[in-house]
Amino acid sequence: MKKSMNKIMTLLIAAVMIFTFAACTNNSKEGSSTKADKESSTTKYPYTAKDSKGKEVVIEKEPKKIISVAPSITELIYALGKGDELVGRTDYCDYPEEAKKVQSIGSLTDPNVEKIIEQKPDIVIASTHFKDDVAKKLEGLGIKVIVLYNADNFNGVYDSINTLGQIVNAQDKANELISSMKKKTEAVKEKVKGKEAPKVYYVVGFGKNGDYTATGDTFISQMIEMAGGTNIAKDASEWKYSLEKIMEKDPEYIIISKNFEMKNQFINTAGYKELSAVKNNKVIEIDDNLLNRQGPRLSEGVEAVAKILHPDLFK
């Protein structure tokens, strides 16, 4: 039981670490590029970036040694074609596969400051769990630190891509990625448009330690709605819910992580096993990294949820 609860709490940390970043306005340019077009897509250094706390960070030159303190940021760095510049990542940064070869600097909440310093990074890019005292220590040593996150807005992922593209001098790639993600997301929304939206509950944590889910103040809740579902917890906040409320609203679908082996325990636990979704075999496992990480695969997450709720539309 202790092992199971540890897995649940690890998932909770992974989901609450829902991070993102800042400012998406540019779209990919179509047709042939002029010299001026190419110049405009190249970051002019020094470049001033504003992080999610409103702090302005001056990037003096193109970063060649980057440390990521969030899985979503690690994924974005690779998606922008800058994986070779990554010299540090957290224990949780496991995608893409090549990221695992990069030196780990520890956990999300307590990274190893000494290991970070040893890498002599040009910039450290962190997210919501990065502690202020760690940031101040690094900044005191002359290391640039920028914190990027936006836990309550799906469009924050586009902001993060745009900002990160500017920081690492990969704006063309950033524009392409934003365009591709928007295209996939809009295609899903168009498919489910006008269809009946089934009631959905997304499991983050459950049991004696409490019930946790993607409440209405999270971008995951927005993803459920975009995928053609109705999030039963959209009227709640701060990830907190209760078994009583779940039973009262009795969702038609329950979505649960396949990465933490939670389903079997969930469907066999008193209270939860009485839900209609459990009885009707509508407890569906998903790669929760497609939902919890506000990175380049987020549009895939919208599509994955839509395929669960509206399988006939994706045959």
C-alpha positions as CSV (number, residue, x, y, z in Angstrom):
1,M,0.0,0.0,0.0
2,K,2.9,2.3,0.9
3,K,4.4,1.7,-2.6
4,S,1.1,2.4,-4.3
5,M,0.7,5.7,-2.4
6,N,4.2,6.7,-3.3
7,K,3.4,6.2,-6.9
8,I,0.2,8.3,-6.5
9,M,2.1,11.2,-4.8
10,T,4.8,11.0,-7.5
11,L,2.0,11.4,-10.1
12,L,0.6,14.3,-8.2
13,I,3.9,16.1,-8.3
14,A,4.2,15.4,-12.0
15,A,0.7,16.8,-12.7
16,V,1.0,19.8,-10.4
17,M,4.3,20.6,-12.0
18,I,2.3,22.0,-14.9
19,F,4.5,24.5,-16.2
20,T,4.7,27.0,-19.1
21,F,6.1,30.1,-20.2
22,A,5.4,33.5,-22.1
23,A,4.4,35.4,-25.4
24,C,3.3,33.9,-28.7
25,T,2.5,36.2,-31.6
26,N,4.6,35.2,-34.6
27,N,3.3,32.7,-37.2
28,S,5.4,30.8,-39.7
29,K,6.1,32.7,-42.8
30,E,4.8,31.3,-46.1
31,G,6.6,31.4,-49.4
32,S,10.2,32.3,-50.2
33,S,12.1,34.2,-47.5
34,T,13.9,37.4,-48.3
35,K,17.2,38.4,-46.6
36,A,15.1,40.7,-44.3
37,D,12.8,37.8,-43.4
38,K,15.8,35.6,-42.4
39,E,17.3,38.4,-40.3
40,S,14.0,39.1,-38.5
41,S,13.8,35.4,-37.5
42,T,17.3,35.5,-35.9
43,T,17.4,36.6,-32.3
44,K,19.3,39.8,-31.8
45,Y,21.4,39.6,-28.6
46,P,21.4,40.9,-26.0
47,Y,17.8,39.8,-25.8
48,T,15.6,40.6,-22.9
49,A,13.2,37.9,-21.9
50,K,10.4,38.4,-19.3
51,D,9.7,35.3,-17.2
52,S,6.5,34.1,-15.6
53,K,7.2,36.1,-12.4
54,G,7.5,39.3,-14.4
55,K,11.3,39.3,-14.0
56,E,13.3,40.6,-17.0
57,V,16.4,38.5,-17.8
58,V,19.0,39.9,-20.3
59,I,20.5,37.1,-22.4
60,E,23.8,38.5,-23.6
61,K,24.5,35.9,-26.3
62,E,23.1,32.7,-27.8
63,P,23.1,30.0,-25.0
64,K,25.3,27.1,-25.9
65,K,25.1,25.4,-22.5
66,I,21.5,25.0,-21.2
67,I,20.2,23.4,-18.1
68,S,16.5,22.4,-17.9
69,V,14.8,22.0,-14.6
70,A,11.4,20.7,-16.0
71,P,10.5,17.8,-18.3
72,S,8.3,20.1,-20.5
73,I,11.2,22.5,-21.1
74,T,13.5,19.6,-21.9
75,E,11.0,18.4,-24.5
76,L,10.7,21.9,-26.0
77,I,14.5,22.3,-26.2
78,Y,14.7,19.1,-28.3
79,A,11.7,20.0,-30.3
80,L,13.4,23.3,-31.2
81,G,16.5,21.4,-32.4
82,K,18.7,22.6,-29.5
83,G,19.2,19.2,-27.8
84,D,22.9,19.4,-28.3
85,E,23.1,22.5,-26.1
86,L,21.4,20.7,-23.2
87,V,24.1,20.0,-20.5
88,G,21.7,19.2,-17.6
89,R,18.2,17.9,-16.9
90,T,16.2,16.6,-14.0
91,D,15.6,13.0,-13.1
92,Y,12.1,13.3,-14.5
93,C,13.2,14.5,-18.0
94,D,12.9,11.2,-19.8
95,Y,11.6,12.3,-23.3
96,P,12.9,12.2,-25.9
97,E,15.0,9.1,-25.4
98,E,18.3,10.9,-26.0
99,A,17.6,13.3,-23.0
100,K,18.3,10.4,-20.7
101,K,22.0,10.6,-21.8
102,V,22.3,14.1,-20.5
103,Q,23.7,14.7,-17.0
104,S,21.0,14.7,-14.3
105,I,21.1,17.6,-11.8
106,G,18.5,16.0,-9.5
107,S,14.9,16.5,-8.8
108,L,12.4,19.2,-9.7
109,T,12.0,20.5,-6.2
110,D,15.6,20.1,-5.0
111,P,18.1,20.2,-7.8
112,N,21.7,19.7,-6.9
113,V,23.1,23.2,-7.0
114,E,26.7,22.0,-7.1
115,K,26.1,19.9,-10.2
116,I,24.5,22.9,-11.9
117,I,27.5,25.1,-11.1
118,E,29.9,22.4,-12.3
119,Q,28.3,22.5,-15.8
120,K,28.9,26.2,-16.1
121,P,25.6,26.8,-17.9
122,D,24.9,29.9,-19.9
123,I,21.3,29.7,-18.7
124,V,19.1,27.7,-16.4
125,I,15.5,27.4,-17.5
126,A,13.1,26.3,-14.7
127,S,9.4,26.0,-13.9
128,T,6.9,26.2,-11.2
129,H,8.7,24.1,-8.5
130,F,12.0,25.9,-8.8
131,K,12.8,27.5,-5.4
132,D,13.5,31.2,-5.1
133,D,16.5,30.6,-2.8
134,V,18.1,28.3,-5.4
135,A,17.5,30.9,-8.1
136,K,19.1,33.6,-6.0
137,K,22.1,31.5,-5.3
138,L,22.7,30.8,-8.9
139,E,22.1,34.4,-9.9
140,G,24.6,35.5,-7.3
141,L,27.2,33.4,-9.1
142,G,26.4,35.1,-12.4
143,I,24.3,32.3,-13.8
144,K,21.2,33.4,-15.8
145,V,17.9,31.9,-14.5
146,I,14.6,32.2,-16.1
147,V,11.4,30.6,-14.7
148,L,8.6,29.8,-17.2
149,Y,5.2,28.4,-16.4
150,N,1.4,28.9,-16.9
151,A,-0.6,26.3,-15.1
152,D,-4.0,27.6,-15.9
153,N,-3.9,28.3,-19.7
154,F,-3.6,25.8,-22.5
155,N,-2.3,28.5,-24.8
156,G,0.6,29.0,-22.5
157,V,2.4,26.3,-24.4
158,Y,2.4,28.5,-27.5
159,D,3.7,31.3,-25.4
160,S,6.5,29.1,-24.0
161,I,7.6,27.9,-27.4
162,N,7.8,31.4,-28.7
163,T,9.8,32.7,-25.8
164,L,12.1,29.8,-25.7
165,G,12.6,30.1,-29.4
166,Q,13.7,33.6,-29.0
167,I,16.1,32.7,-26.1
168,V,17.9,29.9,-27.9
169,N,17.8,31.5,-31.4
170,A,15.3,29.0,-33.0
171,Q,12.4,31.2,-33.9
172,D,11.7,29.6,-37.3
173,K,11.5,26.2,-35.6
174,A,9.3,27.6,-32.9
175,N,6.9,29.1,-35.5
176,E,6.7,25.7,-37.3
177,L,6.0,23.9,-34.1
178,I,3.3,26.3,-33.0
179,S,1.7,26.1,-36.4
180,S,1.7,22.3,-36.4
181,M,0.3,22.0,-32.9
182,K,-2.4,24.5,-33.6
183,K,-3.4,22.7,-36.8
184,K,-3.7,19.3,-34.9
185,T,-5.6,20.9,-32.1
186,E,-8.1,22.7,-34.3
187,A,-8.6,19.5,-36.4
188,V,-9.6,17.7,-33.2
189,K,-12.0,20.5,-32.1
190,E,-13.6,20.5,-35.5
191,K,-14.2,16.7,-35.4
192,V,-15.9,16.8,-32.0
193,K,-17.8,20.0,-32.6
194,G,-21.6,19.5,-32.0
195,K,-21.1,16.1,-30.5
196,E,-22.5,15.2,-27.1
197,A,-19.9,15.8,-24.5
198,P,-19.6,12.9,-22.0
199,K,-18.9,13.5,-18.4
200,V,-15.2,12.9,-17.6
201,Y,-13.1,12.6,-14.5
202,Y,-9.2,12.7,-14.7
203,V,-7.5,10.9,-11.8
204,V,-4.4,12.5,-10.4
205,G,-4.5,11.0,-7.0
206,F,-7.0,9.1,-4.9
207,G,-7.4,7.1,-1.7
208,K,-6.7,8.0,2.0
209,N,-4.5,10.9,1.1
210,G,-7.4,12.6,-0.8
211,D,-8.7,12.9,-4.3
212,Y,-6.9,15.1,-6.8
213,T,-7.8,16.0,-10.3
214,A,-7.5,18.6,-13.0
215,T,-9.9,21.2,-11.7
216,G,-11.3,24.1,-13.7
217,D,-8.3,26.3,-13.1
218,T,-5.9,24.0,-15.0
219,F,-5.0,23.7,-18.6
220,I,-5.8,20.0,-18.5
221,S,-9.4,20.9,-17.8
222,Q,-9.4,23.0,-21.0
223,M,-7.9,20.1,-22.9
224,I,-10.8,17.8,-21.8
225,E,-13.3,20.4,-23.1
226,M,-11.4,20.8,-26.3
227,A,-11.4,17.1,-26.8
228,G,-15.2,17.0,-26.6
229,G,-15.7,16.2,-23.0
230,T,-17.3,17.8,-19.9
231,N,-14.9,17.9,-16.9
232,I,-17.0,17.1,-13.8
233,A,-14.5,19.0,-11.7
234,K,-14.5,22.2,-13.6
235,D,-16.3,24.0,-10.8
236,A,-13.5,23.1,-8.3
237,S,-10.0,24.6,-7.9
238,E,-6.5,23.8,-6.8
239,W,-6.5,20.2,-7.8
240,K,-8.7,19.2,-4.9
241,Y,-11.8,17.0,-5.1
242,S,-13.6,14.3,-3.1
243,L,-15.0,10.8,-3.6
244,E,-18.4,12.1,-2.6
245,K,-18.4,14.6,-5.4
246,I,-17.2,12.0,-7.9
247,M,-20.0,9.6,-6.9
248,E,-22.5,12.4,-7.0
249,K,-21.6,13.4,-10.6
250,D,-20.9,9.8,-11.6
251,P,-18.7,10.4,-14.7
252,E,-19.2,8.3,-17.9
253,Y,-15.5,8.1,-18.5
254,I,-12.5,8.1,-16.0
255,I,-9.1,8.8,-17.4
256,I,-6.1,7.5,-15.4
257,S,-2.4,7.3,-15.8
258,K,-0.9,4.1,-17.4
259,N,2.5,5.1,-16.2
260,F,1.9,4.5,-12.5
261,E,-0.1,1.3,-12.5
262,M,-3.1,3.0,-10.8
263,K,-6.0,1.5,-12.7
264,N,-6.3,-1.9,-10.9
265,Q,-6.1,-0.4,-7.5
266,F,-8.6,2.3,-8.4
267,I,-11.3,0.0,-9.8
268,N,-11.0,-2.3,-6.8
269,T,-11.2,0.3,-4.1
270,A,-14.4,0.8,-2.1
271,G,-16.4,3.8,-3.4
272,Y,-14.6,4.1,-6.7
273,K,-15.6,0.6,-7.8
274,E,-19.3,1.7,-7.5
275,L,-18.9,4.3,-10.2
276,S,-20.7,3.8,-13.5
277,A,-17.5,4.3,-15.5
278,V,-15.9,1.4,-13.5
279,K,-18.9,-0.9,-14.0
280,N,-19.1,-0.1,-17.7
281,N,-15.4,-0.6,-18.3
282,K,-14.9,3.0,-19.1
283,V,-11.8,3.6,-17.0
284,I,-9.2,4.3,-19.7
285,E,-5.5,4.5,-19.2
286,I,-3.4,7.2,-20.9
287,D,0.2,8.4,-21.1
288,D,-0.3,11.2,-18.6
289,N,2.8,12.9,-19.9
290,L,0.8,14.0,-22.9
291,L,-1.5,15.9,-20.5
292,N,0.7,16.9,-17.5
293,R,3.6,18.3,-19.4
294,Q,2.8,21.6,-21.1
295,G,5.2,20.9,-23.9
296,P,5.3,20.1,-27.6
297,R,3.2,16.9,-27.3
298,L,0.2,18.7,-25.8
299,S,-1.8,18.7,-29.0
300,E,-1.3,14.9,-29.1
301,G,-2.8,14.9,-25.6
302,V,-5.9,16.6,-26.9
303,E,-6.2,14.1,-29.7
304,A,-5.6,11.2,-27.3
305,V,-8.4,12.3,-25.0
306,A,-10.7,12.8,-28.0
307,K,-10.1,9.3,-29.2
308,I,-11.1,8.0,-25.8
309,L,-14.3,10.0,-25.6
310,H,-15.3,9.8,-29.3
311,P,-13.7,6.6,-30.7
312,D,-16.1,6.5,-33.7
313,L,-14.7,9.8,-35.0
314,F,-11.2,8.5,-35.3
315,K,-11.7,5.1,-37.1
